[in-house]
Amino acid sequence: MSDSSTGPRPGSAFFRPAGSPAPRSAKPKPVGWPGAEALRGLRLATVAAATAAADHVGSGDPLAVDGAAVHALRAELDTLALSGVVIAGEGEKDEAPMLAAGETFGTGGPAVEIAVDPVDGTRLAAAGEPGAMVVLGVAEPGSFAQIGPAYYLSKIVAGARAPEVSLDAPFEQTLADIAAHRGVPVEELHVAIQDRPRNAELMRIAREAGVRCDFFEHGEVERSLRVLQPDADLDLVAGIGGAPEGLVVAAAVRALGGSMQARFAPQSRSERTRIEAAGINLDELLGLDRLCGGRAAILVSAVTECLIVPGAPLRAAEGRGQDARIWSWSGTEIPA
C-alpha cells in the first residue's frame, strides 16, 4: 500500500499525494520497526539528497550528481535517532560516490537496514532528462539478502495483478501466463527490459511474442515501481540489472505487493571469483523472502520528473538550495 505526506518539509520540500488512502495506524508496530517519525526522517534524508543533486541537473557530470547526493544523504542519515546499517549502496561498479555496504548511521535508536541508490539515473540527471530519483529501501534488521561483492542480478518483477512469476520458467510461457491471468491477448502486455547485450535473448522473445516493449537504457527502479502500482501501465520488468537496485526493488515489492525472483548473474570472471570467495551460492534462486524477508518501506524523492503512479508524475526539483521544492512518494507495508 502506498502513502504520501502532504505536509511541507520545514524549509521548502513538498510531498505529492500518490492518490492512495492514508495508512492505518491502529495496530502496534512490530518490534524493530522504526515507526512513523523515523520513516519521515528517512524520507527527509532522500529529500536532502535530491535537493543537493538538483544543483547539478543538466551539468553533464554524473559524478557531480552522485557526489552531491551521497554527501547530503550521509549527513542527514547521521542525524536520525536510529541504529542503521547500509546493506547495499549503488555506485561501486561505476566507480561513483556511494554509501558503502556495512556503513553505519544514526545517533542510536531502533535498528534498521537500508538498500539505497543516492540517485537512480545519474546520467539522466546529468543530461537534464526525466527519470532520475533518490530511492531508499528500509527494512527490519536481517531482512535483506547479503549480496556481498555482486554487481549484477538476473531479476523478474511483477505486480499483484499478475500471477507469481518464476525466473526459471521459459519467458514466453511467463508472458502467456500473465496474459491468461489478466484475460487479455499477449499483444496487450507491456514489458520493460533494460537494453543491454546481456538481455538480448529476452528482448528477442518479447519482440517475437508481439508484446509492447519498453527497452530502456536507464531507470530500472522507476519501472519496477511502476509495475507494482494497482493501475500499472507495465506488466513485467525482467532482465539482468544492478544487484543493489535489486534489493531496493525487493523492499518495494515487500511493501507494495507483487512477486519477484532473482539470481546472481556475474558479468565478468573477476566478479564471479569475488562472489565465490565470499561464500555466496551463485546458483541459488532468491525469492522475495530471501531478497527482503521482513517488513519494509520504499522512499523516493524526484530529481528530474519521474513516473511512478500512472497519470501522476513526480515533478522535477524546482529551485536550488533551501528554496528548492522536491516532490516525494513512499510505499509502506501495512500489516494484516
ROTI-260923 format. One line per 10 residues: number of its first residue (from 1); their letters; for each residue x, y, z of C-alpha. Coordinates in steps of 0.5 Angstrom, whole numbers, plus 2048, in hexadecimal, padded with zeros to 3 digits. Layout:
<atoms>
NUM	a	X/Y/Z; ...
</atoms>
This chain:
<atoms>
1	msdsstgprp	800/800/800; 803/807/7FE; 802/80D/802; 805/814/801; 805/81A/806; 802/821/804; 805/825/809; 80B/829/807; 812/828/80A; 815/82D/80E
11	gsaffrpags	818/832/809; 816/830/802; 814/829/801; 80D/827/7FF; 80B/820/7FE; 806/81E/7F9; 800/819/7FA; 800/813/7F7; 7F9/812/7F6; 7F8/80C/7FB
21	paprsakpkp	7F5/80D/802; 7F9/80E/809; 7FC/808/80C; 7F8/805/812; 7FC/806/819; 7F8/803/81E; 7FC/7FD/81E; 802/7FC/822; 809/7FD/81E; 80D/7F6/81E
31	vgwpgaealr	813/7F6/823; 819/7F9/81F; 814/7FD/81A; 817/805/81B; 810/808/81B; 80D/80E/817; 811/813/81A; 818/80F/818; 815/80E/811; 813/815/810
41	glrlatvaaa	81A/816/812; 81D/811/80D; 818/814/807; 81B/81B/809; 822/819/808; 820/817/801; 81D/81E/800; 824/821/802; 828/81C/7FD; 823/81E/7F8
51	taaadhvgsg	824/826/7FA; 82B/825/7F9; 82B/821/7F3; 827/826/7EF; 82C/82B/7EF; 830/827/7EA; 82A/825/7E6; 82C/827/7DE; 833/827/7E0; 836/822/7DC
61	dplavdgaav	839/81F/7E2; 836/819/7E5; 83C/818/7EB; 83A/81F/7ED; 832/81D/7ED; 834/817/7F1; 839/81A/7F6; 835/820/7F8; 82F/81B/7F9; 834/816/7FD
71	halraeldtl	836/81C/802; 830/81E/803; 82C/818/805; 832/815/809; 832/81C/80D; 82A/81B/80E; 82A/814/810; 82F/815/815; 82B/81A/819; 825/815/81A
81	alsgvviage	823/811/820; 825/80A/81D; 82A/805/81D; 82A/804/816; 82F/800/811; 82F/800/80A; 82F/7F9/806; 82F/7FC/7FF; 831/802/7FC; 832/803/7F5
91	gekdeapmla	838/806/7F2; 83E/802/7F3; 83D/7FE/7EC; 83D/805/7E8; 843/808/7ED; 83E/80D/7EF; 83D/810/7F6; 839/80C/7FB; 837/80A/801; 83B/803/803
101	agetfgtggp	838/7FD/805; 839/7FC/80C; 839/803/80D; 835/805/814; 831/80C/815; 82D/80F/81A; 82D/811/821; 82A/80B/825; 823/808/825; 81F/803/821
111	aveiavdpvd	823/7FE/81D; 822/7FF/815; 826/7FD/80F; 825/800/808; 827/7FF/801; 828/806/7FD; 829/809/7F7; 82B/810/7F8; 829/812/7F1; 826/80C/7ED
121	gtrlaaagep	827/80F/7E6; 82D/814/7E7; 82E/814/7DF; 827/816/7DE; 828/81C/7E4; 82F/81E/7E1; 82B/81E/7DA; 825/822/7DD; 821/81C/7DB; 81B/819/7DE
131	gamvvlgvae	81B/813/7E3; 821/815/7E8; 81F/814/7EF; 822/813/7F6; 81F/80C/7F9; 820/808/7FF; 81D/802/801; 81D/801/809; 81B/7FA/80D; 81C/7F7/813
141	pgsfaqigpa	822/7F4/815; 824/7EE/812; 81F/7EF/80C; 824/7F0/806; 828/7EB/803; 82F/7EB/803; 832/7ED/7FC; 839/7EE/7FE; 83D/7F0/7F8; 838/7EE/7F3
151	yylskivaga	837/7F4/7EE; 831/7F0/7EA; 82B/7EC/7EB; 826/7E9/7E6; 81F/7EB/7E8; 818/7EB/7E6; 813/7EF/7EA; 80B/7EF/7E9; 805/7F3/7ED; 800/7F0/7F1
161	rapevsldap	7FB/7F0/7EB; 800/7EA/7E7; 801/7E3/7EA; 807/7E1/7ED; 80D/7E2/7E9; 813/7DD/7E8; 81A/7DF/7E6; 81B/7D7/7E3; 814/7D7/7DF; 815/7D8/7D8
171	feqtladiaa	814/7DF/7D6; 80F/7DE/7D1; 80B/7DA/7D6; 80B/7DF/7DB; 808/7E4/7D6; 803/7DF/7D4; 801/7DE/7DC; 801/7E6/7DD; 7FC/7E7/7D7; 7F8/7E1/7D9
181	hrgvpveelh	7F7/7E3/7E0; 7F5/7EA/7DE; 7F0/7E8/7D9; 7F4/7EC/7D3; 7F8/7EA/7CD; 7FF/7E9/7CE; 800/7EF/7C9; 7FD/7F4/7CE; 802/7F2/7D3; 807/7F8/7D5
191	vaiqdrprna	80E/7F5/7D7; 814/7F9/7D9; 81B/7F6/7D7; 822/7FA/7D8; 825/7FB/7D1; 82C/7F7/7D2; 82F/7F2/7CE; 82E/7ED/7D5; 827/7EE/7D4; 827/7ED/7CC
201	elmriareag	823/7E6/7CD; 81D/7E9/7D1; 81D/7EE/7CC; 81C/7EA/7C6; 817/7E5/7CA; 813/7EC/7CC; 813/7EE/7C4; 811/7E8/7C1; 80B/7E7/7C6; 809/7EE/7C4
211	vrcdffehge	808/7F1/7CB; 809/7F8/7CB; 810/7F9/7CD; 814/7FF/7D1; 81B/7FD/7D0; 81E/803/7D5; 825/805/7D6; 825/808/7DD; 81F/807/7E2; 81F/800/7E5
221	verslrvlqp	81C/802/7EB; 817/807/7E9; 814/802/7E4; 814/7FD/7EA; 810/802/7EE; 80B/803/7E8; 80A/7FB/7E7; 808/7FB/7EF; 802/800/7EE; 7FB/7FE/7EF
231	dadldlvagi	7F9/801/7E8; 800/800/7E5; 802/801/7DE; 807/7FC/7DE; 806/7F4/7DF; 80D/7F2/7E0; 814/7F4/7E1; 81A/7EF/7DF; 821/7EE/7DE; 828/7EF/7E1
241	ggapeglvva	829/7F5/7E4; 82C/7F8/7EA; 82D/7F4/7F1; 82C/7FA/7F6; 826/7FC/7F2; 823/7F5/7F2; 823/7F6/7FA; 820/7FD/7F9; 81A/7FA/7F5; 819/7F4/7F9
251	aavralggsm	818/7F9/7FF; 812/7FC/7FA; 80F/7F5/7F9; 80F/7F3/800; 80C/7FA/802; 807/7FA/7FC; 805/7F3/7FA; 807/7EF/7F4; 80C/7EA/7F2; 814/7EA/7F1
261	qarfapqsrs	81A/7E5/7F0; 821/7E6/7EF; 827/7E2/7EE; 82F/7E5/7EE; 831/7E6/7E7; 838/7E8/7E7; 83A/7EB/7E0; 842/7EA/7E1; 847/7E5/7E3; 849/7EA/7E9
271	ertrieaagi	842/7EB/7EB; 841/7E3/7EB; 847/7E2/7EF; 846/7E7/7F4; 83F/7E5/7F6; 841/7DD/7F6; 847/7E0/7FB; 841/7E3/7FF; 83E/7DC/800; 838/7DE/7FC
281	nldellgldr	834/7D9/7F8; 833/7DB/7F1; 82E/7D6/7EF; 829/7D8/7F5; 822/7DA/7F3; 821/7E0/7F7; 819/7E1/7F8; 816/7E7/7FC; 817/7E4/803; 81F/7E4/801
291	lcggraailv	81F/7EA/7FE; 81B/7EE/803; 818/7EA/809; 816/7EF/80E; 811/7F5/80E; 814/7FA/809; 812/801/806; 815/805/800; 816/80C/800; 817/810/7F9
301	savteclivp	819/818/7F8; 819/81A/7F1; 81F/81E/7EE; 81C/81E/7E7; 815/81C/7E5; 813/815/7E7; 80D/811/7E5; 80C/80C/7EB; 804/80D/7EB; 801/80D/7E4
311	gaplraaegr	7FE/813/7E3; 801/817/7E9; 809/818/7E7; 80D/81B/7ED; 80F/822/7EB; 817/823/7EA; 81A/827/7EF; 819/82E/7EF; 81E/834/7F1; 824/833/7F5
321	gqdariwsws	827/832/7FC; 822/833/802; 81D/836/7FD; 81C/830/7F9; 816/82C/7F8; 816/825/7F8; 811/820/7F6; 811/819/7FA; 80D/813/7FA; 80D/80D/7FF
331	gteipa	80A/806/800; 80A/803/807; 807/7FC/808; 801/7FB/80C; 801/7F5/811; 7FB/7F1/810
</atoms>
